[in-house]
Amino acid sequence: MQVPAPFEYERATSVDHAIQLMAQLGSEARIVAGGHSLLPMMKLRLANPEYVIDINDLKDELEYIRITDTEVRIGALTRHSQLLDSDELAAIFPIFRDAEKVIADPVVRNRGTLGGSLCQADPSEDLSAVCDALQASCVIRNGEGDRVITMHDFHRGPYETAVADGEMLTEVRFPIVPNSSSAYHKVERRAGDWAVASVGAAVAMSGSNGSSVIADGRVGLCAVGPNTTHIEPISAALSGQPPSEELYAQVGAIAAESCNPDTDGRGTEAYKRHLAKELTIRSLRKAVARATGQEA
């Protein structure tokens, strides 16, 4: 029988209250919202916090999708199901709906949150690749105010983030880039499973449809190594180039070389590198098609 170690429970009444508790309790405290990452680790005794701070009452402050002309802001307590169901978000960033459709199952999506997914910092977590491809910025709040860092700087390594004691992730911001679109592809052993490999891609186009070039492009990889965000050689290879199958294959090869997968029960290193290449090609192809109006 899997039973967590004893812990104390606190229910935050506001973001300021949650931060106050985190500062007071220090590294022995963990925030819980959906709980689908933290609670299984506690049951296996892989995580043994002395205090658990429940933030589910903070919907008014942390659960939202706000869209302006220049950016999208998503609160950390926003559920996966809300990200999946938002037509306004899908119209701007179709990569979100691509990814959310293949994250776990409805039970998990109804409870799991954007902030919880990112703060878990699991190398196999889908939304990290999505946020990296979209050049997201993370808002971290402490007792002195907010600080904003890039998605690449947010993740320090497997299960490690830039959120320090007495801080919490409150919001993720995404710039809206004209003439851009995005896509996500994933291979999994069975529906709702962790990825064997997955790839998110986003591109911004310039020029008319007849002579369009990729002004900027980013690819985020998932489940194929600990440091697979903001792969600069990929962005450099895409910049200023007309879209073509040859370009996608070239970038796919860079993705395969840039990842560091392990052989495990989900597949061999060689198989995962092959998937990184193939899924990069597919994601770029779809993102460009969407950005140029060739796919609705």
N, C-alpha and C positions, 0 to 999 in steps of 0.2 A: 504493500500500500504506500502510495506516494503522498507524503504529508509535509507541508512547509515547516520550517523551524518557527518557534514562537516569535511573534512580532506585535508591535503596537500600531493602532490604526487611528489616523486623523483624517477628518473630512474638511477640506478647505472651503471657505465661504467666499473667497475672492482671490484674484491673482496675487494681490499684495499679501494676503494671508498665506497663500501657498509658498511664496518666496520667503516670507518671514519664517515659516516652519522649516523650509529647506536650509536657511541660514542657521537657524537655531539647532537643528538636528544633525547637520553636516553630512558626511559621506555615508552614514548609516541609514539615510532616508532615501526612499525611492517614490517617484510619482506613479500613480496608476490611473488609467482612464479605461481603455478597453480591457486591458489585462491579458491579452492573448499571447504576448511575449513574456511579460514578467512572471505571471502566475505559474506557467509550466516550468520555468527555470527555478522558481522557489520550491515547487513540489519535488524537483529533482535535486534540491539543495545546491544547485549551481549558482544561485543568488540567495543570499541570506540577509536581507535588510532587517534592521531592528525596528524601523518605522516605515509604514506605507501611508502615503498622503493621497487621498482620493480627490480628484478634481472634476468629477462628473457634474457637480452643481454649477460649474463655471461656464455654462453654455452661452450666456449673454455676452461674456467677454471673449470667449475663445472659439466659438463655433460659428463660422461664417465663410462665405465666398463673396468677396467684394471686387467688382470689376469697374475700372475706369478706362479712359481712353489710352492710358499709357502702361498700366500694370494690373495684375491680378494679385489680390492679397487673400490668403487662406489662413484661417485660424487653426492653431495646433490641435484643437479638440474636434475639428471637422471629421466626420465619419467617412469611411471608405464608400459607403452606400450613397452619401451625399455627393461625393466626387464623381461617382459613376452616373448618378441620375441627373446631374446638372447639364442641361442642354446648352446653356450660355458658356460654361467652361469648355464643353466638348467642341463648340464652334470655334473657339480661339485656340485651344490646345487639345486636339483629338487624341494625343498620346495618353491623356489621363483616362479616357474611356477605354482605349486599347488595353491599358495595364489593369485597370480596376476590374474589367471583365474576367481576368484570369488570376486575380488574387483570391486565394482561399475559396470560401463559400459564403452564401448570404448571411449565415449566423455570424461569421467573423467580420464581414463587411459592415454589418449593422452596428457593431460595437467598436471595432478597431478604428484608430484615428491616424491622421497624417502625422501628427507630432510623435505619437508612440512608435510608428513605423520608423521614422527617421532617427529618433533617439535610441532605439534598440541597436542601430548601426550594424545589423546583420549583413554580411557580404552578399547574402542571397535575397535581400529585401528589394522588392520591385521598385518602390517609389524613389529610392536613392538614385537609380539610373534615370528615371523620369525627371526628377528635379535637377540633376546635373545637366541633362540635355537641354533643359529650358533655362539654364543660367540663373537658377534660383538663388535668392539670398535668404538667410535665416535670421530672424529677430530673436535675440536672447535677452531676457530681462532679469535684472537683479535689483537690489535695494537702492541703487543709485540711478537706475534708468535702463534704457535699451542700448544694446550694441548690435550691429548688423554685420554678418560675415557671409562669405560665399559658401555655396554648398560644398565646394571642394575643400574649403578650410574647416567646415563643420565636422566632417568625419576625420578623426585622427588615426583610425585603424579599426580592426574588427572589434565591435562592441565598445568603442571608445569615441566620444564626441568632444566638442569644444565647450559643452555646457559644464560649468564648474559648480562646486558646492554653493548653495545659496542662489542658484540661477535656474531658469526654466525656459524652454523654447515656447514662444507665444504665437509666432506668425511666420509664414513663409511667403516671400514676395517673388513674383515672376514678371519680368518686363515683357510688354507686348511689342513685338517687332513686326513692322509692315511686311507684307508679301512673304510671310513665313508659314510653316506648318511643321508637323511632327508625326511620329509613328512609333509603335512599340511591338516587338515580336518576342515570343517566349516559347521555349520547349520545356515541357514538364513530363514526368513519368506518368502522372494521372491528373485528372482535373483537380485544381485547387492545391496541388503540391508546390513545394519550393521549386524554383527553376533549376533545371540542369544547366541552362544558360539563357540569358535574355539580353535584349539590346533596345535602348531607346535612342532615337535620332531626331534632331531638329535642324531645319535649314531655313535660311532667309535668302530670297532670290532678288536679283536685280536685272533690269532690262525687260524687254517685251518677251512674250511667250515664245516667239520665233527665235530669239537670240538670248534667252535667259542664261545667266550664270549664277553660281552659288556664291553669294556675297559673304555668307558666314554659315558654318555648320559645326555641330557638336554631336558626339556620340557618347552615351554612357553605357557601360557593361555591367551585368549583374551575375553573380554566382560563379565567376571565373577568376577570382583572385581578390585580394584585400584592397588594392589601390587601382581601381578601374574607372575613376571619374576624371574628367578634364584631361583627356589624352591629347596633348598638344599636337603631336604629329598628325593626328586625324584632322584637326581643325586647319592646320597648315596645308594639308593635301587638298582639302575641299575649297579653300578660299580662292575665289576668282575663277573657278573652273566651270566649264559647261557640264551639265549633268550627262552622264553616259554610263553604260554598263561597264566599260573599262575603268572609269573612275571609281565606281562602286566596288569593283573587284580589288582595285588597288587599296582602297580604304579598308575593305574587309581584311586584306592581308595584314595591314598595319594593326588592326584590332586583334587579330590572332596572335601577332608577335608581342603585343603590349600587355596581354593578360597573363595570369600565372595560375592556372587551374590545377587542382589536385585530382589524382585518380581516386575515386571512391565508389560507393554503391550506385551512384547516379551515372557514372561513366568514366572513361579513361581521360587522361590529359589530352591526348590527340583528338578524341571525339569532341571534347569541350572547346578546343581551339577551332576545330572545324565549324562547330555551331556558332562561335563568336564571329567567324568570318561570314558565314552564310546569313545569319540574322542581321548583321550590320548591312549587308547588301540589300536585304529585303526591306529593312527599316528605312534606309536612305531612299530606296526606290519609291516607297509609298509616301514618305515625307515630301519628296520633290513633286510627285504626282498631285498631292493635295495642294501644295503651295502654288502650283501652276494651273490649277483648275482642271486637271485631267481626272481627278477622282473627287467625288462629293464627300 
